[in-house]
Amino acid sequence: MEAERTLGEEQLTQLAEVAAQLRVDAIRCSTKAGSGHPTSSLSAADLLAVLISRHVRYDWAEPHNRANDHLIFSKGHASPLLYAVFKAVGAISDEELVDTYRQFGSRLQGHPTPALPWVDVATGSLGQGLPVGVGIALAGRYLDQLPYHVWVLCGDSETAEGSVWEALDKAGHYGLRNLTVLVDVNRLGQRGPTELEWDLDTYRRRVEAFGCQAIVIDGHDLAAIDDALGRARQATGPTVVLARTVKGKGVPEIENKPDWHGKPLKPGLAERAIDALGGVRQIRVTGPQPEPAPPTGAPAAQPIELPRYDRGAKVATRNAYGDALRAVGVRPNVVVLDGEVSDSTRADRFTDAYPDRYFEMFISEQQMVAAAVGLQVRGYRPFASTFAAFFSRAYDFVRMAGVSRADIALSGSHAGVEIGADGPSQMGLEDLAAMRAVQGSTVLYPSDAVSCAALVAQMVDRKGVNYLRITRGGHPVLYDNDESFPVGGSKLLRGGDDDRVALIGAGVTVHNCLAAADELASAGIKARVIDLYSVKPLDRERLLAAVRDTGGRLVVVEDHYPEGGLGSAVLESLADLAEPIRLTHLAVRGLPTSGTPTELMDQAGIGVSAIVAAARAAV
């Protein structure tokens, strides 16, 4: 039901009281903690008072209600305000707010995380909340088809982030009328004035250029805020409310003054400020409830029939990825995003079969990963694909997905020097290190089409950030179609009790290791070949057996820079062994150029001849 547009004096007084309570509580909890961002909270208190009292449709007792609106604090440092909101609606107690904020073991952390059930995603790395909100709004409009609304509070400083404009661009492109952004334009950033200060007209023109409706208001005029939010809910496209506010509003001693960012009020000043604001209150806000969501008619689970390949046939793992995506599309929760390279990543094979569950993010890798995080908030399993090298542009979003405990699947194609003539700008040579470093991540690197398809199928249900590294060129199928590839496992492709050296690879280097093992065998040197398709978690038991059986002679070969990749993973896994390990690490150590895959791998020292030489030296 649409909120009334005209507020009476009694309603305005009630809203003012709620805003005062939010300000007081933001001061109380940050002063008690001795840290936090109260001034950034005070500026937006009027916006949130009106929003939670009259516009956010949310059953706070049932945070997992499918029909609930979504509230995202992109300016996550304003957590005192968010937690004050949670107190006001009865979600947390006054004691939890004041006594545990920012304390060890508390769920009220310095920046919001999903440790709280009312928080969808972790925020605090600026410029990320809005892009994630776009993903949630995409789900609402195109998949769930439910009337919930997505409300995102942004700070003016974070509009300097390009990801904010990527988000508004995609919001405009997809016509996300269920998305409203509130920009708290309080003029002051961390070290002084923001780029545009209070130039609301420039903000407006920028917002409108991206296809969004802009509403400019005084962010402390409760009636104007209410009118703007009501209009936004009924808009035909995405809306950005540009609210001119004062940092530190409500505390005259610090209002609109620099050097107060991220500084709690000292107890004496806090006491004076709370008295000036009318003292501590215990107002309980009862806002509008969501409309009942229709029951979900969960379709019957369809068996996944993975593609099958002839052993020995040359098939690129990127082709197997596309085939497997189409196969797992029988699961209605699977959605796919791509960064305008779906004909290269082969994600277009999913698009052909399930166009309603495909979202093109164009060349916006930050928005692509953020949208994936937003979609998983609504229970979908997103697969996001681009070249491995280009995930580096979205790495902070991947990192924060780990903080959010988000369940997403990422696929990086065109990895390593194996891609050939395109040159080093296109070669993902850092991605294994980056993805391994993400908290709770899984990193997979299949060597053939069969293992690739099997791993894609497992990524549908695997928790956390899952990364699949796939290659451009075609290489022989090594495994039978019914072979299993458990995450955390590996495969022994050559080996016996009298092996003198172990050749360890993943992806393309497995094929080089096999060729090297054949050459070594002709010279009377028996070499074990291990396919470490699961880079994280790693098969430590297989490695321990190799150390034991070969006298510790290991040759690790990877199409990746030496730092943080496969070799590092192996060494870290075996670091606690008392017995000596003689490990030779072959990796890409110089800057590659253009050339054929064979030329480039030979130049990098990861080709067949280099592996043979390393193995001979080891034995």
FENNOR-V351869 format. One line per field, one symbol per residue. ss: DSSP state (H for helix, E for strand, L for the rest). A space follows every 10 residues. Layout:
ss->???
This chain:
ss->LLLLLLLLHH HHHHHHHHHH HHHHHHHHHH HHHLLLLHHH HHLLHHHHHH HHHHLLLLLL LLLLLLLLLE EEELLHHHHH HHHHHHHHLL LLLHHHHHHH LLLLLLLLLL LLLLLLLLLL LLLLLLLLHH HHHHHHHHHH HHHHLLLLLE EEEEELHHHH LHHHHHHHHH HHHLLLLLEE EEEEELLELL LLELLLLLLH HHHHHHHHHL LLEEEEEELL LHHHHHHHHH HHHLLLLLEE EEEELLLLLL LLLLLLLLLL LLLLLLHHHH HHHHHHLLLL LLLLLLLLLL LLLLLLLLLL LLLLLLLLLL LLLEEEHHHH HHHHHHHHLL LLLEEEEELL LHHHHLLHHH HHHLHHHEEE LLLLHHHHHH HHHHHHHLLL EEEEEEEHHH HHHHHHHHHH HHHLLLLEEE EEELELHHHL LLLHHHLELL HHHHHHLLLL LEEELLLLHH HHHHHHHHHL LLLLEEEEEL LLLEEELLLL LLLLLLLLLL EEEELLLLLL EEEEELLHHH HHHHHHHHHH HHLLLLEEEE ELLEEELLLH HHHHHHHHHH LLEEEEEEEE ELLLLHHHHH HHHLLLLLLL LEEEEEEELL LLLLLLHHHH HHHHLLLHHH HHHHHHHHL
